[in-house]
Amino acid sequence: MSTEPTPAPDADTRRDADTRPGAGAETELTVRADLLEPGRRVRNWGRGEAARPTAIARPRTVDEVRATVLAARERGLEVKAIGAGHSFTPTALTDGVLVDISAIDGVLAVDAARGRVTLGAGTNLYQLPELLAPHGLALQNMGDIDRQTIAGATSTGTHGTGLAFGGLATQITALALVTAAGEVLRISERENAELLPAARVAIGALGILVELELQCVPAFLLRAVERAEPFEVVDEFRERSLAHDHFEAYWWPHTALLSTKTNTRLPAEEPYVPLGRLSGWLEDELLGNAAHALVSGLGWIAPPVTPPLNRLAAKLYGNREFTAPSYEVFTSPRRVRFREMEYAIPAEALPSAIREVRELVERKGWRISFPVELRMAAADENWLSTAHGRESAYVAVHRYWREDPSEYFTAVEAIMRAHDGRPHWGKIHTRTAADLAPAYPRFGDFLAVRDALDPDRVFANAYTRRVLGE
Ligand SMILES: Cc1cc2nc3c(=O)[nH]c(=O)nc-3n(C[C@H](O)[C@H](O)[C@H](O)COP(=O)(O)OP(=O)(O)OC[C@H]3O[C@@H](n4cnc5c(N)ncnc54)[C@H](O)[C@@H]3O)c2cc1C
């Protein structure tokens, strides 16, 4: 909780609706208690974090977001926006006012000439194929799932794979956020442009995002090739990532096998044979989810069965080729609940880091049913991006949600730290502001922007206090 008393705004003050120069309109803004419903217990997708906020607000308009912030301040409560609750860290949780902006969604504007789309910040990624189809557009790259909101995904630096592509936040060309003063701050390549690299990945610490403009690309297909390959492919990971648009791999613990995925971008007009609902269902639901639920559940009950099951899974999973619209290839349903830690390390460190993880698992005799996911992304300029200023490899470790991940994750975290690793803001880690600051050259600049926009720490929570400091 913020210890500084916050000034209580008058109930019926008139405030500028907009900080845009020349935007003279004023809006009647009342601090409305009815925006705040009594809180109930909320928990994240991974079931590892929970909170009971004092109140939950569900604003439907930007003015209601502003009123919510002012109402919370008046009561001396912290404010936190939540997206889809898919972070494994408690980054979206608060015991103050939780702001669910899911009603602020959809396409707000389209700049057809530049392929840019302005979205309500609460838009879920799974809504985008339908929303963007009439404009012939798509997201440039995506991660593994589409359940997140666009604000939540970009705020934690969510990424996919591909050395020519940055994380989702690199595609933000403009945004609007409600600040601690209850004002709308617009940041774009033309207005307050110096704040863009701070605001694109801000883990909710600068304000509540209400609009995001994204640079999209013409809709495209992906040709996917999935294979079971030897572990040694890790040594050529960067070369493969340079040679192909999107390369990633899953190493199955207790095996010498990698499931590799190589996706190639094709024009949307390219003829292709659709995968078919039955085989898509067989792969994604039966193999990807039902079989995985069985393997994870069995491994949890009887750990010794994990190595042979992993060997079987590695062979069963990857051996197919198909072409489909980009979003269908990038993402798939994840119905087996798990906990995850992911670190970004310099791209060239991947082979040695993953070998150390393999040696660790063998030495400790753990039984790990989930594969270790390996990806790469381009360097970017966003100050808190895990790929800030360096081409990055991502190493992600998982555990079934009923298993205690701490021993495995702590040991892997030590390896990643030794490789100059930066933890994903939305995935489990133990780092603190003191040891994150040296990992991010612009960390101090980000804190200065936070001091300017939120001096009273209205948007703080336990997580920002840990990773950004008080
Ligand atoms: C099954 C699964 C698969 C995943 N796959 C990937 C992957 O492939 N790649 C990857 O990088 N990550 C992945 N993640 C992590 C996930 O993308 C991030 O944790 C993401 O932040 C979750 O988005 P969300 O909408 O649920 O946001 P939340 O978890 O609800 O919130 C995340 C952060 O965003 C802030 N926030 C949300 N809305 C706003 C707003 N309107 N204004 C300001 N701040 C806001 C919150 O306060 C919080 O700090 C995965 C997670 C799961 C559970």
The ligand as a Gaussian input file, in Angstrom:
#p B3LYP/6-31G(d) Opt

LIG

0 1
 C       -0.447000     -20.872000     -20.985000
 C        0.409000     -19.643000     -21.108000
 C        1.194000     -19.466000     -22.243000
 C        2.003000     -18.333000     -22.369000
 N        2.776000     -18.203000     -23.487000
 C        3.600000     -17.135000     -23.595000
 C        4.435000     -16.962000     -24.727000
 O        4.396000     -17.749000     -25.671000
 N        5.294000     -15.915000     -24.748000
 C        5.377000     -15.033000     -23.714000
 O        6.187000     -14.122000     -23.770000
 N        4.564000     -15.146000     -22.641000
 C        3.680000     -16.160000     -22.568000
 N        2.863000     -16.265000     -21.477000
 C        2.866000     -15.198000     -20.480000
 C        1.782000     -14.170000     -20.790000
 O        1.816000     -13.775000     -22.156000
 C        2.005000     -12.899000     -19.960000
 O        2.063000     -13.214000     -18.614000
 C        0.931000     -11.845000     -20.219000
 O        1.264000     -10.693000     -19.502000
 C       -0.460000     -12.266000     -19.794000
 O       -1.402000     -11.362000     -20.334000
 P       -2.734000     -11.048000     -19.541000
 O       -3.672000     -10.311000     -20.445000
 O       -3.247000     -12.261000     -18.884000
 O       -2.195000      -9.994000     -18.470000
 P       -2.197000     -10.070000     -16.875000
 O       -1.399000     -11.242000     -16.436000
 O       -3.582000      -9.949000     -16.375000
 O       -1.374000      -8.727000     -16.556000
 C       -0.024000      -8.627000     -16.888000
 C        0.506000      -7.236000     -16.569000
 O       -0.104000      -6.297000     -17.431000
 C       -0.673000      -5.259000     -16.674000
 N       -1.858000      -4.792000     -17.369000
 C       -2.896000      -5.516000     -17.826000
 N       -3.795000      -4.691000     -18.402000
 C       -3.299000      -3.444000     -18.303000
 C       -3.756000      -2.164000     -18.688000
 N       -4.925000      -1.986000     -19.305000
 N       -2.986000      -1.083000     -18.403000
 C       -1.793000      -1.223000     -17.774000
 N       -1.326000      -2.405000     -17.370000
 C       -2.069000      -3.508000     -17.643000
 C       -1.010000      -5.885000     -15.335000
 O       -1.151000      -4.915000     -14.303000
 C        0.203000      -6.756000     -15.151000
 O        1.278000      -5.986000     -14.703000
 C        2.021000     -17.365000     -21.328000
 C        1.214000     -17.533000     -20.192000
 C        0.403000     -18.662000     -20.091000
 C       -0.470000     -18.833000     -18.880000

